[in-house]
């Protein structure tokens, strides 16, 4: 029996494009290159190993970031010159910009629009010396984080419970979601008290982290009722220019 690698049509540089696709959602997360050795190691390890054309060496995905890719299936296309990997992305981040997918820009009448939120700062993944493409650090890059999370909630509501943390919360129901909102509220209060007393950099980061958790689980709660986070922003915008007493009086009159 011939070596299965002999059936792959590597190009003149000995490379073949490899598409990494989430094994449950089907979303394309990234595209990279493999040489013969990278493809063989991927099959042996059940973890994605690519070939870096810029560094001219093998690249075990996750070796720097910790975001390894467990390979569930390897497929070859009809022309035998493209590989698709069905993978589980550890850490939920495949892109070096800190996003779930490298395909985070969508063509709109206004041009390329960033539609996926940055889930983690690249510096926190690779260290302060991380070299990221200039456009990824552009001061003009803006992401509608709340819009992204609102869309994510709707996607996860219909997903399998074991496919994501959010889907598992929706499966458990509103009581579990409210329990998490309550837990994060308490943890935010404790973090704020600690920061008020000690005011250390670590306490500051803890406070930011806990408030982010609280906001996130509040958005999960809104999603349960099919409410987009934008409705909360609209309410905050409505209150602009009103004093707290006037705003409260208006609420009482409306009631």
C-alpha positions as CSV (number, residue, x, y, z in Angstrom):
1,X,0.0,0.0,0.0
2,X,1.4,3.4,-1.0
3,X,2.0,6.1,1.6
4,X,-1.1,8.2,1.9
5,X,1.1,11.3,1.8
6,X,2.1,10.5,-1.8
7,X,-1.5,11.2,-2.9
8,X,-1.3,14.8,-1.7
9,X,-0.4,17.2,-4.5
10,X,2.1,19.6,-2.9
11,X,3.0,22.7,-4.9
12,X,6.4,23.5,-6.4
13,X,7.5,24.7,-3.0
14,X,6.4,21.5,-1.4
15,X,3.4,23.1,0.3
16,X,-0.4,22.6,0.4
17,X,-3.0,25.0,1.8
18,X,-4.7,23.8,5.0
19,X,-8.1,25.2,6.2
20,X,-8.9,24.9,9.9
21,X,-12.6,24.6,10.5
22,X,-14.4,24.3,13.8
23,X,-15.6,20.7,14.0
24,X,-19.0,21.6,15.5
25,X,-20.0,25.0,14.1
26,X,-18.3,24.6,10.7
27,X,-16.8,28.1,10.9
28,X,-13.6,28.6,9.1
29,X,-11.0,29.8,11.6
30,X,-7.8,30.1,9.7
31,X,-5.9,29.1,6.6
32,X,-2.2,28.2,6.7
33,X,0.3,26.0,4.9
34,X,1.7,22.5,5.4
35,X,4.6,20.7,4.0
36,X,4.9,16.9,4.0
37,X,6.4,16.7,7.5
38,X,3.8,19.1,9.0
39,X,0.9,17.1,7.6
40,X,2.4,13.8,8.8
41,X,3.0,15.2,12.3
42,X,-0.6,16.6,12.4
43,X,-1.9,13.1,11.7
44,X,0.3,11.5,14.3
45,X,-0.2,14.0,17.1
46,X,-3.9,14.8,16.4
47,X,-2.8,18.5,16.8
48,X,-2.4,21.0,14.0
49,X,1.2,21.5,12.8
50,X,1.8,24.0,10.0
51,X,4.7,25.3,8.0
52,X,5.6,29.0,8.4
53,X,6.7,30.4,5.1
54,X,8.1,33.6,6.7
55,X,10.1,31.7,9.3
56,X,10.8,28.8,7.0
57,X,10.2,26.2,9.7
58,X,7.5,24.0,11.2
59,X,4.9,25.7,13.4
60,X,3.0,23.8,16.1
61,X,-0.1,25.9,16.5
62,X,-0.4,27.0,20.1
63,X,3.3,26.6,20.9
64,X,3.5,30.3,21.9
65,X,-0.1,31.2,22.6
66,X,-1.2,28.0,24.3
67,X,-4.2,27.9,21.8
68,X,-3.6,24.4,20.5
69,X,-5.8,22.8,17.9
70,X,-7.0,19.3,18.5
71,X,-7.7,17.6,15.1
72,X,-10.8,15.5,14.8
73,X,-10.6,14.8,11.1
74,X,-8.4,15.5,8.1
75,X,-9.9,15.7,4.6
76,X,-8.4,16.1,1.1
77,X,-10.3,17.8,-1.7
78,X,-11.1,16.3,-5.1
79,X,-8.0,17.7,-6.7
80,X,-5.8,16.5,-3.8
81,X,-4.3,20.0,-3.4
82,X,-6.2,21.4,-0.4
83,X,-6.5,20.1,3.1
84,X,-9.3,20.7,5.5
85,X,-8.9,20.1,9.3
86,X,-11.9,19.6,11.5
87,X,-10.5,21.0,14.8
88,X,-11.3,22.0,18.3
89,X,-9.7,25.4,19.0
90,X,-8.4,25.5,22.6
91,X,-8.9,29.0,24.2
92,X,-11.5,29.9,21.5
93,X,-8.9,32.0,19.7
94,X,-7.4,31.0,16.3
95,X,-6.3,34.4,15.1
96,X,-3.1,36.1,16.2
97,X,-5.1,39.3,16.6
98,X,-6.9,37.7,19.5
99,X,-10.1,36.8,17.7
100,X,-11.9,33.5,17.2
101,X,-11.3,33.5,13.5
102,X,-8.9,35.1,11.1
103,X,-11.9,36.0,8.9
104,X,-13.2,38.9,11.1
105,X,-13.8,41.4,8.3
106,X,-16.9,41.6,6.2
107,X,-17.4,43.5,2.9
108,X,-20.0,46.2,3.2
109,X,-20.9,49.2,1.0
110,X,-18.5,51.2,3.2
111,X,-15.7,48.8,2.6
112,X,-14.2,46.1,4.9
113,X,-16.0,46.2,8.3
114,X,-14.7,44.5,11.4
115,X,-17.5,42.4,12.7
116,X,-15.8,40.1,15.3
117,X,-14.7,41.3,18.7
118,X,-11.1,41.0,19.8
119,X,-11.5,38.4,22.6
120,X,-8.0,39.0,24.0
121,X,-5.2,41.5,23.6
122,X,-2.4,39.9,21.6
123,X,0.1,41.3,24.1
124,X,-1.6,39.2,26.8
125,X,-1.2,36.2,24.6
126,X,2.3,36.6,23.2
127,X,3.8,39.1,25.6
128,X,4.5,42.8,25.3
129,X,7.1,42.2,22.5
130,X,4.6,40.5,20.3
131,X,4.9,41.7,16.7
132,X,1.4,42.1,15.2
133,X,0.6,43.5,11.8
134,X,0.2,47.3,11.8
135,X,-3.4,47.3,10.9
136,X,-4.2,45.3,13.9
137,X,-2.9,48.1,16.2
138,X,-4.6,50.9,14.2
139,X,-6.2,53.5,16.4
140,X,-9.0,53.7,13.9
141,X,-9.9,50.0,14.4
142,X,-13.3,49.9,16.1
143,X,-15.3,46.8,17.0
144,X,-18.9,46.7,18.0
145,X,-18.3,44.4,21.0
146,X,-21.8,44.5,22.3
147,X,-23.2,43.9,18.8
148,X,-20.9,40.9,18.4
149,X,-22.0,39.5,21.8
150,X,-25.6,40.0,21.0
151,X,-25.3,38.0,17.7
152,X,-23.2,35.4,19.6
153,X,-26.0,34.9,22.1
154,X,-28.6,34.2,19.4
155,X,-26.2,31.7,17.8
156,X,-25.5,29.8,21.0
157,X,-29.2,29.6,22.0
158,X,-29.7,27.0,19.2
159,X,-26.3,25.2,19.7
160,X,-25.7,21.9,21.4
161,X,-25.2,22.3,25.2
162,X,-21.8,20.7,25.1
163,X,-20.6,23.0,22.3
164,X,-19.9,26.1,24.4
165,X,-20.3,27.5,27.9
166,X,-23.0,29.9,26.7
167,X,-25.0,27.1,25.1
168,X,-24.8,25.2,28.3
169,X,-26.2,28.1,30.3
170,X,-29.1,28.4,28.0
171,X,-29.8,24.7,28.2
172,X,-29.8,25.0,32.1
173,X,-32.4,27.8,31.9
174,X,-33.1,31.2,33.4
175,X,-32.5,30.2,37.0
176,X,-28.9,29.1,36.3
177,X,-28.3,32.3,34.3
178,X,-29.6,34.5,37.1
179,X,-27.5,32.6,39.6
180,X,-24.4,33.4,37.5
181,X,-25.4,37.1,37.3
182,X,-25.8,37.1,41.1
183,X,-22.4,35.4,41.7
184,X,-20.7,37.9,39.4
185,X,-22.4,40.8,41.1
186,X,-21.1,39.7,44.5
187,X,-17.6,39.1,43.1
188,X,-17.6,42.5,41.5
189,X,-18.5,44.1,44.9
190,X,-15.8,42.2,46.7
191,X,-13.2,43.2,44.0
192,X,-14.3,46.8,44.3
193,X,-13.9,46.7,48.1
194,X,-10.5,45.2,47.8
195,X,-9.4,47.8,45.3
196,X,-10.7,50.6,47.5
197,X,-8.7,49.3,50.5
198,X,-5.5,48.3,48.7
199,X,-5.5,50.1,45.4
200,X,-2.9,47.8,43.9
201,X,-2.5,47.1,40.2
202,X,-3.5,43.5,40.8
203,X,-6.7,44.6,42.5
204,X,-7.4,47.0,39.6
205,X,-7.2,44.1,37.2
206,X,-9.4,41.9,39.4
207,X,-12.1,44.6,39.4
208,X,-12.0,45.0,35.7
209,X,-12.1,41.2,35.2
210,X,-15.1,40.7,37.5
211,X,-17.1,43.6,36.1
212,X,-16.4,42.1,32.6
213,X,-17.8,38.8,33.9
214,X,-20.9,40.6,35.3
215,X,-21.5,42.4,32.0
216,X,-21.0,39.3,30.0
217,X,-23.5,37.2,32.1
218,X,-26.0,40.1,32.0
219,X,-25.8,40.0,28.2
220,X,-26.4,36.2,28.4
221,X,-29.5,37.0,30.5
222,X,-30.7,39.6,27.9
223,X,-30.2,37.0,25.2
224,X,-32.5,34.6,27.0
225,X,-35.3,37.1,26.5
226,X,-34.2,37.8,22.9
227,X,-33.1,41.3,23.9
228,X,-30.2,42.8,22.1
229,X,-27.6,44.7,24.3
230,X,-28.3,47.7,22.1
231,X,-31.6,48.3,24.0
232,X,-29.6,49.0,27.1
233,X,-27.4,51.5,25.3
234,X,-30.5,53.1,23.9
235,X,-31.9,53.5,27.4
236,X,-28.6,55.0,28.6
237,X,-28.5,57.4,25.7
238,X,-32.1,58.4,26.5
239,X,-31.0,59.4,29.9
240,X,-28.2,61.7,28.7
241,X,-28.7,65.3,29.9
242,X,-31.1,64.3,32.7
243,X,-30.2,64.6,36.3
244,X,-30.6,61.4,38.4
245,X,-33.6,62.9,40.2
246,X,-35.3,64.0,37.0
247,X,-34.7,60.7,35.4
248,X,-36.1,58.8,38.4
249,X,-39.2,61.1,38.5
250,X,-39.8,60.4,34.8
251,X,-39.7,56.7,35.4
252,X,-42.2,57.0,38.3
253,X,-44.6,59.0,36.0
254,X,-44.3,56.4,33.3
255,X,-45.0,53.7,35.8
